């Protein structure tokens, strides 16, 4: 598995009722670091932690996963673990 830094753009909103002239159309730029678990159906799945490699090696477990739409990704960089 590769350890990656993904730079992506997310949607965001405000809470409650707001005047139309105060609504912002500003992208939310994000950075996520994690193990690249899978890339399918237009999505990239990262996990912050992986376990099981040193145990039986037959089944790996992930924690802290995030699925990011590929169309939102601006840049991906492979990191050295």
PDB file of N, CA, C and O in Angstrom:
ATOM      1  N   UNK A   1       0.830  -1.178   0.000  1.00  0.00           N
ATOM      2  CA  UNK A   1       0.000   0.000   0.000  1.00  0.00           C
ATOM      3  C   UNK A   1       0.880   1.250   0.000  1.00  0.00           C
ATOM      4  O   UNK A   1       1.954   1.271   0.601  1.00  0.00           O
ATOM      5  N   UNK A   2       0.410   2.272  -0.675  1.00  0.00           N
ATOM      6  CA  UNK A   2       1.153   3.536  -0.744  1.00  0.00           C
ATOM      7  C   UNK A   2       0.623   4.509   0.309  1.00  0.00           C
ATOM      8  O   UNK A   2      -0.578   4.570   0.575  1.00  0.00           O
ATOM      9  N   UNK A   3       1.542   5.262   0.895  1.00  0.00           N
ATOM     10  CA  UNK A   3       1.194   6.364   1.791  1.00  0.00           C
ATOM     11  C   UNK A   3       1.148   7.617   0.923  1.00  0.00           C
ATOM     12  O   UNK A   3       2.122   7.929   0.239  1.00  0.00           O
ATOM     13  N   UNK A   4       0.022   8.341   0.943  1.00  0.00           N
ATOM     14  CA  UNK A   4      -0.137   9.479   0.035  1.00  0.00           C
ATOM     15  C   UNK A   4      -0.632  10.732   0.760  1.00  0.00           C
ATOM     16  O   UNK A   4      -1.268  10.659   1.812  1.00  0.00           O
ATOM     17  N   UNK A   5      -0.320  11.876   0.164  1.00  0.00           N
ATOM     18  CA  UNK A   5      -0.871  13.167   0.548  1.00  0.00           C
ATOM     19  C   UNK A   5      -1.810  13.568  -0.586  1.00  0.00           C
ATOM     20  O   UNK A   5      -1.388  13.673  -1.737  1.00  0.00           O
ATOM     21  N   UNK A   6      -3.068  13.788  -0.264  1.00  0.00           N
ATOM     22  CA  UNK A   6      -4.065  14.155  -1.268  1.00  0.00           C
ATOM     23  C   UNK A   6      -4.556  15.569  -0.982  1.00  0.00           C
ATOM     24  O   UNK A   6      -5.010  15.864   0.124  1.00  0.00           O
ATOM     25  N   UNK A   7      -4.464  16.439  -1.981  1.00  0.00           N
ATOM     26  CA  UNK A   7      -5.007  17.793  -1.880  1.00  0.00           C
ATOM     27  C   UNK A   7      -6.308  17.809  -2.670  1.00  0.00           C
ATOM     28  O   UNK A   7      -6.335  17.443  -3.845  1.00  0.00           O
ATOM     29  N   UNK A   8      -7.393  18.239  -2.011  1.00  0.00           N
ATOM     30  CA  UNK A   8      -8.705  18.161  -2.636  1.00  0.00           C
ATOM     31  C   UNK A   8      -9.592  19.316  -2.195  1.00  0.00           C
ATOM     32  O   UNK A   8      -9.293  20.015  -1.227  1.00  0.00           O
ATOM     33  N   UNK A   9     -10.685  19.503  -2.920  1.00  0.00           N
ATOM     34  CA  UNK A   9     -11.629  20.581  -2.653  1.00  0.00           C
ATOM     35  C   UNK A   9     -12.937  19.957  -2.178  1.00  0.00           C
ATOM     36  O   UNK A   9     -13.452  19.017  -2.783  1.00  0.00           O
ATOM     37  N   UNK A  10     -13.462  20.504  -1.076  1.00  0.00           N
ATOM     38  CA  UNK A  10     -14.691  19.983  -0.495  1.00  0.00           C
ATOM     39  C   UNK A  10     -15.788  21.041  -0.563  1.00  0.00           C
ATOM     40  O   UNK A  10     -15.516  22.227  -0.753  1.00  0.00           O
ATOM     41  N   UNK A  11     -17.012  20.600  -0.406  1.00  0.00           N
ATOM     42  CA  UNK A  11     -18.132  21.540  -0.318  1.00  0.00           C
ATOM     43  C   UNK A  11     -18.328  21.916   1.149  1.00  0.00           C
ATOM     44  O   UNK A  11     -17.879  21.201   2.045  1.00  0.00           O
ATOM     45  N   UNK A  12     -18.988  23.022   1.384  1.00  0.00           N
ATOM     46  CA  UNK A  12     -19.272  23.439   2.752  1.00  0.00           C
ATOM     47  C   UNK A  12     -20.494  24.337   2.754  1.00  0.00           C
ATOM     48  O   UNK A  12     -20.914  24.838   1.712  1.00  0.00           O
ATOM     49  N   UNK A  13     -21.045  24.528   3.906  1.00  0.00           N
ATOM     50  CA  UNK A  13     -22.225  25.368   4.018  1.00  0.00           C
ATOM     51  C   UNK A  13     -22.252  26.040   5.375  1.00  0.00           C
ATOM     52  O   UNK A  13     -21.370  25.826   6.207  1.00  0.00           O
ATOM     53  N   UNK A  14     -23.262  26.848   5.589  1.00  0.00           N
ATOM     54  CA  UNK A  14     -23.398  27.548   6.854  1.00  0.00           C
ATOM     55  C   UNK A  14     -24.616  26.998   7.598  1.00  0.00           C
ATOM     56  O   UNK A  14     -25.426  26.260   7.035  1.00  0.00           O
ATOM     57  N   UNK A  15     -24.724  27.364   8.843  1.00  0.00           N
ATOM     58  CA  UNK A  15     -25.802  26.865   9.689  1.00  0.00           C
ATOM     59  C   UNK A  15     -26.928  27.894   9.754  1.00  0.00           C
ATOM     60  O   UNK A  15     -26.675  29.092   9.881  1.00  0.00           O
ATOM     61  N   UNK A  16     -28.140  27.433   9.669  1.00  0.00           N
ATOM     62  CA  UNK A  16     -29.295  28.313   9.814  1.00  0.00           C
ATOM     63  C   UNK A  16     -29.620  29.114   8.560  1.00  0.00           C
ATOM     64  O   UNK A  16     -29.092  28.859   7.478  1.00  0.00           O
ATOM     65  N   UNK A  17     -30.499  30.084   8.739  1.00  0.00           N
ATOM     66  CA  UNK A  17     -30.926  30.954   7.643  1.00  0.00           C
ATOM     67  C   UNK A  17     -29.980  32.135   7.529  1.00  0.00           C
ATOM     68  O   UNK A  17     -29.607  32.750   8.528  1.00  0.00           O
ATOM     69  N   UNK A  18     -29.592  32.447   6.280  1.00  0.00           N
ATOM     70  CA  UNK A  18     -28.660  33.547   6.035  1.00  0.00           C
ATOM     71  C   UNK A  18     -29.147  34.373   4.847  1.00  0.00           C
ATOM     72  O   UNK A  18     -29.735  33.829   3.913  1.00  0.00           O
ATOM     73  N   UNK A  19     -28.905  35.679   4.878  1.00  0.00           N
ATOM     74  CA  UNK A  19     -29.273  36.523   3.735  1.00  0.00           C
ATOM     75  C   UNK A  19     -28.542  36.069   2.472  1.00  0.00           C
ATOM     76  O   UNK A  19     -27.359  35.736   2.529  1.00  0.00           O
ATOM     77  N   UNK A  20     -29.224  36.055   1.354  1.00  0.00           N
ATOM     78  CA  UNK A  20     -28.639  35.602   0.092  1.00  0.00           C
ATOM     79  C   UNK A  20     -27.385  36.363  -0.281  1.00  0.00           C
ATOM     80  O   UNK A  20     -26.455  35.786  -0.846  1.00  0.00           O
ATOM     81  N   UNK A  21     -27.343  37.669   0.030  1.00  0.00           N
ATOM     82  CA  UNK A  21     -26.176  38.462  -0.359  1.00  0.00           C
ATOM     83  C   UNK A  21     -24.955  38.192   0.528  1.00  0.00           C
ATOM     84  O   UNK A  21     -23.878  38.726   0.266  1.00  0.00           O
ATOM     85  N   UNK A  22     -25.108  37.375   1.565  1.00  0.00           N
ATOM     86  CA  UNK A  22     -23.981  37.046   2.433  1.00  0.00           C
ATOM     87  C   UNK A  22     -23.470  35.617   2.225  1.00  0.00           C
ATOM     88  O   UNK A  22     -22.515  35.198   2.878  1.00  0.00           O
ATOM     89  N   UNK A  23     -24.098  34.879   1.326  1.00  0.00           N
ATOM     90  CA  UNK A  23     -23.642  33.515   1.046  1.00  0.00           C
ATOM     91  C   UNK A  23     -22.358  33.570   0.226  1.00  0.00           C
ATOM     92  O   UNK A  23     -22.231  34.377  -0.695  1.00  0.00           O
ATOM     93  N   UNK A  24     -21.416  32.709   0.569  1.00  0.00           N
ATOM     94  CA  UNK A  24     -20.116  32.716  -0.100  1.00  0.00           C
ATOM     95  C   UNK A  24     -19.971  31.511  -1.029  1.00  0.00           C
ATOM     96  O   UNK A  24     -20.449  30.416  -0.732  1.00  0.00           O
ATOM     97  N   UNK A  25     -19.309  31.736  -2.142  1.00  0.00           N
ATOM     98  CA  UNK A  25     -18.983  30.660  -3.078  1.00  0.00           C
ATOM     99  C   UNK A  25     -17.470  30.478  -3.047  1.00  0.00           C
ATOM    100  O   UNK A  25     -16.776  30.712  -4.037  1.00  0.00           O
ATOM    101  N   UNK A  26     -16.978  30.053  -1.884  1.00  0.00           N
ATOM    102  CA  UNK A  26     -15.543  29.895  -1.683  1.00  0.00           C
ATOM    103  C   UNK A  26     -15.248  28.420  -1.465  1.00  0.00           C
ATOM    104  O   UNK A  26     -15.843  27.803  -0.582  1.00  0.00           O
ATOM    105  N   UNK A  27     -14.339  27.837  -2.252  1.00  0.00           N
ATOM    106  CA  UNK A  27     -14.033  26.416  -2.071  1.00  0.00           C
ATOM    107  C   UNK A  27     -13.283  26.166  -0.768  1.00  0.00           C
ATOM    108  O   UNK A  27     -12.548  27.030  -0.291  1.00  0.00           O
ATOM    109  N   UNK A  28     -13.472  24.994  -0.205  1.00  0.00           N
ATOM    110  CA  UNK A  28     -12.783  24.594   1.010  1.00  0.00           C
ATOM    111  C   UNK A  28     -11.642  23.658   0.607  1.00  0.00           C
ATOM    112  O   UNK A  28     -11.878  22.505   0.248  1.00  0.00           O
ATOM    113  N   UNK A  29     -10.413  24.155   0.668  1.00  0.00           N
ATOM    114  CA  UNK A  29      -9.243  23.374   0.270  1.00  0.00           C
ATOM    115  C   UNK A  29      -8.805  22.487   1.425  1.00  0.00           C
ATOM    116  O   UNK A  29      -8.628  22.964   2.546  1.00  0.00           O
ATOM    117  N   UNK A  30      -8.629  21.201   1.154  1.00  0.00           N
ATOM    118  CA  UNK A  30      -8.298  20.217   2.189  1.00  0.00           C
ATOM    119  C   UNK A  30      -7.043  19.446   1.805  1.00  0.00           C
ATOM    120  O   UNK A  30      -6.694  19.339   0.630  1.00  0.00           O
ATOM    121  N   UNK A  31      -6.373  18.911   2.825  1.00  0.00           N
ATOM    122  CA  UNK A  31      -5.244  18.009   2.631  1.00  0.00           C
ATOM    123  C   UNK A  31      -5.457  16.816   3.547  1.00  0.00           C
ATOM    124  O   UNK A  31      -5.753  16.978   4.731  1.00  0.00           O
ATOM    125  N   UNK A  32      -5.306  15.620   2.998  1.00  0.00           N
ATOM    126  CA  UNK A  32      -5.449  14.395   3.784  1.00  0.00           C
ATOM    127  C   UNK A  32      -4.251  13.508   3.513  1.00  0.00           C
ATOM    128  O   UNK A  32      -3.785  13.398   2.379  1.00  0.00           O
ATOM    129  N   UNK A  33      -3.752  12.866   4.584  1.00  0.00           N
ATOM    130  CA  UNK A  33      -2.650  11.917   4.468  1.00  0.00           C
ATOM    131  C   UNK A  33      -3.168  10.568   4.930  1.00  0.00           C
ATOM    132  O   UNK A  33      -3.850  10.477   5.951  1.00  0.00           O
ATOM    133  N   UNK A  34      -2.847   9.522   4.184  1.00  0.00           N
ATOM    134  CA  UNK A  34      -3.271   8.187   4.591  1.00  0.00           C
ATOM    135  C   UNK A  34      -2.776   7.122   3.638  1.00  0.00           C
ATOM    136  O   UNK A  34      -2.148   7.395   2.614  1.00  0.00           O
ATOM    137  N   UNK A  35      -3.086   5.896   4.019  1.00  0.00           N
ATOM    138  CA  UNK A  35      -2.751   4.749   3.173  1.00  0.00           C
ATOM    139  C   UNK A  35      -3.804   4.623   2.090  1.00  0.00           C
ATOM    140  O   UNK A  35      -5.000   4.626   2.379  1.00  0.00           O
ATOM    141  N   UNK A  36      -3.364   4.512   0.842  1.00  0.00           N
ATOM    142  CA  UNK A  36      -4.286   4.372  -0.289  1.00  0.00           C
ATOM    143  C   UNK A  36      -4.827   2.944  -0.289  1.00  0.00           C
ATOM    144  O   UNK A  36      -4.140   2.009  -0.700  1.00  0.00           O
ATOM    145  N   UNK A  37      -6.056   2.789   0.173  1.00  0.00           N
ATOM    146  CA  UNK A  37      -6.675   1.471   0.324  1.00  0.00           C
ATOM    147  C   UNK A  37      -7.272   0.986  -0.986  1.00  0.00           C
ATOM    148  O   UNK A  37      -7.064  -0.159  -1.387  1.00  0.00           O
ATOM    149  N   UNK A  38      -8.013   1.861  -1.648  1.00  0.00           N
ATOM    150  CA  UNK A  38      -8.596   1.478  -2.941  1.00  0.00           C
ATOM    151  C   UNK A  38      -8.948   2.696  -3.764  1.00  0.00           C
ATOM    152  O   UNK A  38      -9.093   3.807  -3.254  1.00  0.00           O
ATOM    153  N   UNK A  39      -9.080   2.450  -5.047  1.00  0.00           N
ATOM    154  CA  UNK A  39      -9.434   3.479  -6.028  1.00  0.00           C
ATOM    155  C   UNK A  39     -10.422   2.814  -6.968  1.00  0.00           C
ATOM    156  O   UNK A  39     -10.028   2.039  -7.839  1.00  0.00           O
ATOM    157  N   UNK A  40     -11.711   3.114  -6.797  1.00  0.00           N
ATOM    158  CA  UNK A  40     -12.734   2.486  -7.626  1.00  0.00           C
ATOM    159  C   UNK A  40     -13.996   3.332  -7.662  1.00  0.00           C
ATOM    160  O   UNK A  40     -14.237   4.138  -6.764  1.00  0.00           O
ATOM    161  N   UNK A  41     -14.791   3.148  -8.690  1.00  0.00           N
ATOM    162  CA  UNK A  41     -16.066   3.856  -8.848  1.00  0.00           C
ATOM    163  C   UNK A  41     -15.926   5.371  -8.717  1.00  0.00           C
ATOM    164  O   UNK A  41     -16.822   6.038  -8.197  1.00  0.00           O
ATOM    165  N   UNK A  42     -14.805   5.913  -9.187  1.00  0.00           N
ATOM    166  CA  UNK A  42     -14.592   7.351  -9.137  1.00  0.00           C
ATOM    167  C   UNK A  42     -14.261   7.879  -7.752  1.00  0.00           C
ATOM    168  O   UNK A  42     -14.328   9.084  -7.511  1.00  0.00           O
ATOM    169  N   UNK A  43     -13.902   6.977  -6.837  1.00  0.00           N
ATOM    170  CA  UNK A  43     -13.584   7.362  -5.467  1.00  0.00           C
ATOM    171  C   UNK A  43     -12.189   6.870  -5.090  1.00  0.00           C
ATOM    172  O   UNK A  43     -11.723   5.847  -5.593  1.00  0.00           O
ATOM    173  N   UNK A  44     -11.532   7.609  -4.200  1.00  0.00           N
ATOM    174  CA  UNK A  44     -10.252   7.218  -3.626  1.00  0.00           C
ATOM    175  C   UNK A  44     -10.491   7.043  -2.128  1.00  0.00           C
ATOM    176  O   UNK A  44     -11.023   7.940  -1.473  1.00  0.00           O
ATOM    177  N   UNK A  45     -10.099   5.888  -1.587  1.00  0.00           N
ATOM    178  CA  UNK A  45     -10.300   5.615  -0.165  1.00  0.00           C
ATOM    179  C   UNK A  45      -8.950   5.586   0.533  1.00  0.00           C
ATOM    180  O   UNK A  45      -8.060   4.819   0.166  1.00  0.00           O
ATOM    181  N   UNK A  46      -8.810   6.449   1.564  1.00  0.00           N
ATOM    182  CA  UNK A  46      -7.612   6.498   2.387  1.00  0.00           C
ATOM    183  C   UNK A  46      -7.956   5.997   3.781  1.00  0.00           C
ATOM    184  O   UNK A  46      -9.089   6.141   4.240  1.00  0.00           O
ATOM    185  N   UNK A  47      -6.965   5.404   4.455  1.00  0.00           N
ATOM    186  CA  UNK A  47      -7.116   5.010   5.857  1.00  0.00           C
ATOM    187  C   UNK A  47      -5.936   5.577   6.623  1.00  0.00           C
ATOM    188  O   UNK A  47      -4.800   5.508   6.152  1.00  0.00           O
ATOM    189  N   UNK A  48      -6.192   6.139   7.802  1.00  0.00           N
ATOM    190  CA  UNK A  48      -5.104   6.725   8.583  1.00  0.00           C
ATOM    191  C   UNK A  48      -4.284   5.654   9.297  1.00  0.00           C
ATOM    192  O   UNK A  48      -3.105   5.867   9.578  1.00  0.00           O
ATOM    193  N   UNK A  49      -4.892   4.510   9.592  1.00  0.00           N
ATOM    194  CA  UNK A  49      -4.183   3.422  10.270  1.00  0.00           C
ATOM    195  C   UNK A  49      -4.547   2.079   9.650  1.00  0.00           C
ATOM    196  O   UNK A  49      -5.687   1.850   9.248  1.00  0.00           O
ATOM    197  N   UNK A  50      -3.549   1.195   9.581  1.00  0.00           N
ATOM    198  CA  UNK A  50      -3.731  -0.170   9.060  1.00  0.00           C
ATOM    199  C   UNK A  50      -3.156  -1.130  10.096  1.00  0.00           C
ATOM    200  O   UNK A  50      -2.093  -0.866  10.657  1.00  0.00           O
ATOM    201  N   UNK A  51      -3.841  -2.237  10.356  1.00  0.00           N
ATOM    202  CA  UNK A  51      -3.286  -3.250  11.261  1.00  0.00           C
ATOM    203  C   UNK A  51      -3.477  -4.637  10.658  1.00  0.00           C
ATOM    204  O   UNK A  51      -4.297  -4.836   9.762  1.00  0.00           O
ATOM    205  N   UNK A  52      -2.701  -5.589  11.169  1.00  0.00           N
ATOM    206  CA  UNK A  52      -2.830  -6.972  10.742  1.00  0.00           C
ATOM    207  C   UNK A  52      -1.680  -7.487   9.914  1.00  0.00           C
ATOM    208  O   UNK A  52      -1.569  -8.693   9.694  1.00  0.00           O
ATOM    209  N   UNK A  53      -0.799  -6.577   9.438  1.00  0.00           N
ATOM    210  CA  UNK A  53       0.305  -7.005   8.584  1.00  0.00           C
ATOM    211  C   UNK A  53       1.246  -7.979   9.291  1.00  0.00           C
ATOM    212  O   UNK A  53       1.715  -8.940   8.682  1.00  0.00           O
ATOM    213  N   UNK A  54       1.523  -7.737  10.568  1.00  0.00           N
ATOM    214  CA  UNK A  54       2.481  -8.566  11.300  1.00  0.00           C
ATOM    215  C   UNK A  54       1.809  -9.744  12.005  1.00  0.00           C
ATOM    216  O   UNK A  54       2.495 -10.623  12.526  1.00  0.00           O
ATOM    217  N   UNK A  55       0.487  -9.769  12.026  1.00  0.00           N
ATOM    218  CA  UNK A  55      -0.231 -10.861  12.696  1.00  0.00           C
ATOM    219  C   UNK A  55      -0.312 -12.062  11.769  1.00  0.00           C
ATOM    220  O   UNK A  55       0.698 -12.724  11.530  1.00  0.00           O
ATOM    221  N   UNK A  56      -1.475 -12.351  11.251  1.00  0.00           N
ATOM    222  CA  UNK A  56      -1.600 -13.495  10.345  1.00  0.00           C
ATOM    223  C   UNK A  56      -1.383 -13.107   8.886  1.00  0.00           C
ATOM    224  O   UNK A  56      -1.168 -13.972   8.036  1.00  0.00           O
ATOM    225  N   UNK A  57      -1.440 -11.800   8.595  1.00  0.00           N
ATOM    226  CA  UNK A  57      -1.211 -11.331   7.232  1.00  0.00           C
ATOM    227  C   UNK A  57      -2.330 -11.659   6.265  1.00  0.00           C
ATOM    228  O   UNK A  57      -2.305 -11.221   5.115  1.00  0.00           O
ATOM    229  N   UNK A  58      -3.318 -12.430   6.720  1.00  0.00           N
ATOM    230  CA  UNK A  58      -4.410 -12.826   5.840  1.00  0.00           C
ATOM    231  C   UNK A  58      -5.500 -11.772   5.742  1.00  0.00           C
ATOM    232  O   UNK A  58      -6.168 -11.646   4.716  1.00  0.00           O
ATOM    233  N   UNK A  59      -5.673 -11.011   6.827  1.00  0.00           N
ATOM    234  CA  UNK A  59      -6.743 -10.022   6.834  1.00  0.00           C
ATOM    235  C   UNK A  59      -6.229  -8.725   7.440  1.00  0.00           C
ATOM    236  O   UNK A  59      -5.739  -8.705   8.569  1.00  0.00           O
ATOM    237  N   UNK A  60      -6.346  -7.652   6.686  1.00  0.00           N
ATOM    238  CA  UNK A  60      -5.932  -6.342   7.166  1.00  0.00           C
ATOM    239  C   UNK A  60      -7.153  -5.560   7.644  1.00  0.00           C
ATOM    240  O   UNK A  60      -8.264  -5.761   7.153  1.00  0.00           O
ATOM    241  N   UNK A  61      -6.932  -4.667   8.607  1.00  0.00           N
ATOM    242  CA  UNK A  61      -7.994  -3.830   9.140  1.00  0.00           C
ATOM    243  C   UNK A  61      -7.597  -2.365   8.985  1.00  0.00           C
ATOM    244  O   UNK A  61      -6.416  -2.020   9.033  1.00  0.00           O
ATOM    245  N   UNK A  62      -8.604  -1.509   8.798  1.00  0.00           N
ATOM    246  CA  UNK A  62      -8.354  -0.073   8.613  1.00  0.00           C
ATOM    247  C   UNK A  62      -9.140   0.723   9.639  1.00  0.00           C
ATOM    248  O   UNK A  62     -10.198   0.299  10.104  1.00  0.00           O
ATOM    249  N   UNK A  63      -8.602   1.884   9.981  1.00  0.00           N
ATOM    250  CA  UNK A  63      -9.281   2.820  10.890  1.00  0.00           C
ATOM    251  C   UNK A  63      -9.062   4.239  10.349  1.00  0.00           C
ATOM    252  O   UNK A  63      -8.030   4.535   9.747  1.00  0.00           O
ATOM    253  N   UNK A  64     -10.038   5.096  10.573  1.00  0.00           N
ATOM    254  CA  UNK A  64      -9.918   6.483  10.132  1.00  0.00           C
ATOM    255  C   UNK A  64      -9.971   6.612   8.624  1.00  0.00           C
ATOM    256  O   UNK A  64      -9.125   7.273   8.022  1.00  0.00           O
ATOM    257  N   UNK A  65     -10.966   5.982   8.011  1.00  0.00           N
ATOM    258  CA  UNK A  65     -11.061   6.007   6.548  1.00  0.00           C
ATOM    259  C   UNK A  65     -11.837   7.232   6.064  1.00  0.00           C
ATOM    260  O   UNK A  65     -12.690   7.781   6.760  1.00  0.00           O
ATOM    261  N   UNK A  66     -11.500   7.630   4.844  1.00  0.00           N
ATOM    262  CA  UNK A  66     -12.203   8.720   4.165  1.00  0.00           C
ATOM    263  C   UNK A  66     -12.278   8.367   2.685  1.00  0.00           C
ATOM    264  O   UNK A  66     -11.300   7.906   2.097  1.00  0.00           O
ATOM    265  N   UNK A  67     -13.447   8.586   2.088  1.00  0.00           N
ATOM    266  CA  UNK A  67     -13.647   8.367   0.657  1.00  0.00           C
ATOM    267  C   UNK A  67     -13.757   9.739  -0.001  1.00  0.00           C
ATOM    268  O   UNK A  67     -14.624  10.537   0.356  1.00  0.00           O
ATOM    269  N   UNK A  68     -12.876  10.010  -0.961  1.00  0.00           N
ATOM    270  CA  UNK A  68     -12.830  11.307  -1.632  1.00  0.00           C
ATOM    271  C   UNK A  68     -13.164  11.104  -3.106  1.00  0.00           C
ATOM    272  O   UNK A  68     -12.533  10.273  -3.759  1.00  0.00           O
ATOM    273  N   UNK A  69     -14.137  11.839  -3.651  1.00  0.00           N
ATOM    274  CA  UNK A  69     -14.419  11.729  -5.081  1.00  0.00           C
ATOM    275  C   UNK A  69     -13.197  12.167  -5.899  1.00  0.00           C
ATOM    276  O   UNK A  69     -12.602  13.209  -5.625  1.00  0.00           O
ATOM    277  N   UNK A  70     -12.835  11.372  -6.892  1.00  0.00           N
ATOM    278  CA  UNK A  70     -11.661  11.699  -7.724  1.00  0.00           C
ATOM    279  C   UNK A  70     -11.789  13.063  -8.386  1.00  0.00           C
ATOM    280  O   UNK A  70     -10.782  13.745  -8.580  1.00  0.00           O
ATOM    281  N   UNK A  71     -12.993  13.474  -8.735  1.00  0.00           N
ATOM    282  CA  UNK A  71     -13.186  14.765  -9.405  1.00  0.00           C
ATOM    283  C   UNK A  71     -12.861  15.935  -8.483  1.00  0.00           C
ATOM    284  O   UNK A  71     -12.676  17.055  -8.960  1.00  0.00           O
ATOM    285  N   UNK A  72     -12.788  15.699  -7.170  1.00  0.00           N
ATOM    286  CA  UNK A  72     -12.451  16.757  -6.203  1.00  0.00           C
ATOM    287  C   UNK A  72     -10.952  16.839  -5.935  1.00  0.00           C
ATOM    288  O   UNK A  72     -10.484  17.797  -5.318  1.00  0.00           O
ATOM    289  N   UNK A  73     -10.197  15.841  -6.394  1.00  0.00           N
ATOM    290  CA  UNK A  73      -8.763  15.793  -6.111  1.00  0.00           C
ATOM    291  C   UNK A  73      -7.998  16.689  -7.077  1.00  0.00           C
ATOM    292  O   UNK A  73      -8.161  16.605  -8.294  1.00  0.00           O
ATOM    293  N   UNK A  74      -7.160  17.549  -6.504  1.00  0.00           N
ATOM    294  CA  UNK A  74      -6.335  18.457  -7.292  1.00  0.00           C
ATOM    295  C   UNK A  74      -4.913  17.940  -7.460  1.00  0.00           C
ATOM    296  O   UNK A  74      -4.271  18.198  -8.478  1.00  0.00           O
ATOM    297  N   UNK A  75      -4.416  17.198  -6.448  1.00  0.00           N
ATOM    298  CA  UNK A  75      -3.031  16.737  -6.497  1.00  0.00           C
ATOM    299  C   UNK A  75      -2.854  15.554  -5.543  1.00  0.00           C
ATOM    300  O   UNK A  75      -3.431  15.527  -4.456  1.00  0.00           O
ATOM    301  N   UNK A  76      -2.046  14.577  -5.967  1.00  0.00           N
ATOM    302  CA  UNK A  76      -1.722  13.445  -5.117  1.00  0.00           C
ATOM    303  C   UNK A  76      -0.209  13.256  -5.145  1.00  0.00           C
ATOM    304  O   UNK A  76       0.411  13.269  -6.209  1.00  0.00           O
ATOM    305  N   UNK A  77       0.372  13.080  -3.966  1.00  0.00           N
ATOM    306  CA  UNK A  77       1.815  12.889  -3.862  1.00  0.00           C
ATOM    307  C   UNK A  77       2.075  11.631  -3.033  1.00  0.00           C
ATOM    308  O   UNK A  77       1.545  11.488  -1.931  1.00  0.00           O
ATOM    309  N   UNK A  78       2.893  10.721  -3.566  1.00  0.00           N
ATOM    310  CA  UNK A  78       3.274   9.519  -2.824  1.00  0.00           C
ATOM    311  C   UNK A  78       4.353   9.896  -1.825  1.00  0.00           C
ATOM    312  O   UNK A  78       5.338  10.541  -2.183  1.00  0.00           O
ATOM    313  N   UNK A  79       4.167   9.491  -0.555  1.00  0.00           N
ATOM    314  CA  UNK A  79       5.121   9.784   0.519  1.00  0.00           C
ATOM    315  C   UNK A  79       5.909   8.535   0.863  1.00  0.00           C
ATOM    316  O   UNK A  79       5.464   7.418   0.599  1.00  0.00           O
ATOM    317  N   UNK A  80       7.068   8.724   1.445  1.00  0.00           N
ATOM    318  CA  UNK A  80       7.860   7.587   1.902  1.00  0.00           C
ATOM    319  C   UNK A  80       7.529   7.329   3.363  1.00  0.00           C
ATOM    320  O   UNK A  80       7.675   8.224   4.195  1.00  0.00           O
ATOM    321  N   UNK A  81       7.079   6.098   3.696  1.00  0.00           N
ATOM    322  CA  UNK A  81       6.711   5.796   5.087  1.00  0.00           C
ATOM    323  C   UNK A  81       7.939   5.774   6.001  1.00  0.00           C
ATOM    324  O   UNK A  81       7.811   5.537   7.202  1.00  0.00           O
TER     325      UNK A  81
END
